[in-house]
Amino acid sequence: MTITATEYQARVARAQAGMTAAGLGALLLTTEADVRYFTGFLTRFWESPTRPWYLVVPAQGNPIAVIPSIGAALMGKTWISDIRTWVSPDLVDDGVSLLIATLRDIGGDIGTPFGLESHARMPLAALAQVQAAVTLRSDQGIVAGLRAVKSPAEISKITASCAIAGRAFDRVPEIARKGVPLSHVFRDFQRLCLEEGADWVPYLAGGVGRLGYDDVISPATDEPLAQGDVLMLDTGLIRDGYFCDYDRNYVVGAADPLAADGYACLLDACAAGRAAATVGATAADVFHAMHAVIAQGPGVAGNDPGRLGHGLGMQLTEGLSLIPTDQTPLAAGMVITLEPGLTLPGGGYLVHEDNFVIDPQGARQISPPAWPELRRI
Amino acid sequence: MTITATEYQARVARAQAGMTAAGLGALLLTTEADVRYFTGFLTRFWESPTRPWYLVVPAQGNPIAVIPSIGAALMGKTWISDIRTWVSPDLVDDGVSLLIATLRDIGGDIGTPFGLESHARMPLAALAQVQAAVTLRSDQGIVAGLRAVKSPAEISKITASCAIAGRAFDRVPEIARKGVPLSHVFRDFQRLCLEEGADWVPYLAGGVGRLGYDDVISPATDEPLAQGDVLMLDTGLIRDGYFCDYDRNYVVGAADPLAADGYACLLDACAAGRAAATVGATAADVFHAMHAVIAQGPGVAGNDPGRLGHGLGMQLTEGLSLIPTDQTPLAAGMVITLEPGLTLPGGGYLVHEDNFVIDPQGARQISPPAWPELRRI
């Protein structure tokens, strides 16, 4: 399903309604996801930190791209027609005067994302110049709020990414067995993701241990898989600009009964979270539903990871957090992960994760069904 | 070659000398590369935009990590011992008060990168709180200056990444031929990079066309390769936290003589750039050496990409730019790319790229030798 120019225009119209309510003359956007959300500008070139990219969304009229000339051809293929470029990098004025002129021309206060998980992807020196020239203030969550609710086209893309990861997870027994170093498993799993249709694989994490893993963000070591090890792989792969983000757990040979119990508890917690994740329920409600199940299980509901799930879309994690303090109400069209975890006594952390769309009638899983027991390899 | 604790300590000592000269009490670092440069903290978890990560490098004493608790275990494996954590995400105070207390305790002005290609990876709301509590000003390029000159261990890592990409480039005839869609070539090339030893493949660009490519930052289309097409693949893969960044050009069957001439001109330009890239020469000198050759060739030295090469290391692009205005003198230990390009009459853009270390006796190529003619597939 394609994101049409009509859909981009509707996004702009919704942002403009928000701007009018907030008394803003325009939005200034600087990050990959925010710029792409209104334009469709998709490139891996953001990996290079050298050049800033600016999108200005005025309260009336069409967005204006203020970008390095290297991006003009690609931006010209999107629905955006007002494209203002400079030759970047420019050591003296790297697009700042062009940006300021554009903002001044529109007039009014300029809103930009200020809140949690946002940042301004531009040098602080340039930011200070903009702040000296115009009034720059919080967009009051306009952009994050719009992005949190996905369109059918977006949901179809996230679902496609989930399916690709599912096929790769199914093939893990091809690449993982006793004696294989975790670093090889990581490399080969990314290869499987590509073979199954990923455009690229921005994120892979994992862990290994008989009773769970030490931590879930470390790079893979060359330690070989041992009999009885639980192996977890957690991927955020991209297809057509949208992420999935879920994991699968395996066991080398037979699982320790405690690990098996822990896994069963996490599936139960995920089911409870899914049942709770209805339109109008809050992120906190979903947290508590899962936490209650974990608290009854064989492990400790440690909170080092800080949350039991989050929103998902153009970024690996975005929007709400499943924590006791997040009172964001779930809305139809949101896409979230449920990511219950626990720490086993005498062991490490164990985590299970699946992806869901919030439908009017409840949460619908878009990652393939998890296996009912740790999958033997 | 491992980056030892001694090397990290030496980096801190050099930064501290810079802080003393600049009258700074500490540095505040927020991005993956800057934090890793002083700590060795390597994780793909930065892909998640949710949590900020802070490193404070005081003018005296050891660095202090102010980070989400999910990173404590991994940071604990580095040489850093002062690790202060909070449970993130926290909707009310996501580490900001802990950071401010840490900075105030040290005292003095706080420096942070302000210049080109830097940004503060933290919410603007949090940045405003920090700015209200302490004096935050430019680090005067201390961090970028240190990072620009690579240690032997860093050079060995970049060289290893170059070798991996070289083996993958050699295997492209396995995956690319007439009729294969470019999107398949992109997917399969990343697979080859992983098979040859990449930890992951953050960047891949490319282009196709009989007389060069339309642009060099677009995602791959499903257009099949046609007889006479020039195919360019440009990868930035990661091994052990360090990038390579270079490309290779192929031709499906026989090349148009103009494309062959263009390629030969780019090799000549690269050789001229290499000869010019001696210690003490400026980035601008290297630009002019290459530009003079391109100007004599069969194409137009268009400047949409904005430069003819750049620094390279923990980021795909970092540090100096090969442009007429960059007067940065080359120093021994710098790693740069030479990336001459030209636009063929009636055609598109053609670009060649290789990677070099600046040795005391001159530039030494660390990407494998380029093939003398467009490689036939």
Interface residues (C-beta under 8 A of the other chain):
Chain A: L42 T43 R44 F45 E47 S48 P49 T50 R51 P68 S69 I70 G71 A72 A73 L74 K77 V87 S88 P89 D90 L91 V92 D94 T112 P113 F114 G115 L116 E117 S118 H119 A120 R121 M122 P123 L124 A125 A128 S138 S183 F186 R187 D188 Q190 R191 L194 E195 G197 A198 D199 W200 V201 P202 Y203 L204 A205 D214 D215 V216 I217 S218 P219 G236 N303 D304 P305 G306 R307 H310 Q315 L316 T317 E318 S321 I323 T325 D326
Chain B: L42 T43 R44 F45 E47 S48 P49 T50 R51 P68 S69 I70 G71 A72 A73 L74 K77 V87 S88 P89 D90 L91 V92 D94 T112 P113 F114 G115 L116 E117 S118 H119 A120 R121 M122 P123 L124 A125 A128 S138 S183 F186 R187 D188 Q190 R191 L194 E195 G197 A198 D199 W200 V201 P202 Y203 L204 A205 D214 D215 V216 I217 S218 P219 G236 N303 D304 P305 G306 R307 H310 Q315 L316 T317 E318 S321 I323 T325 D326
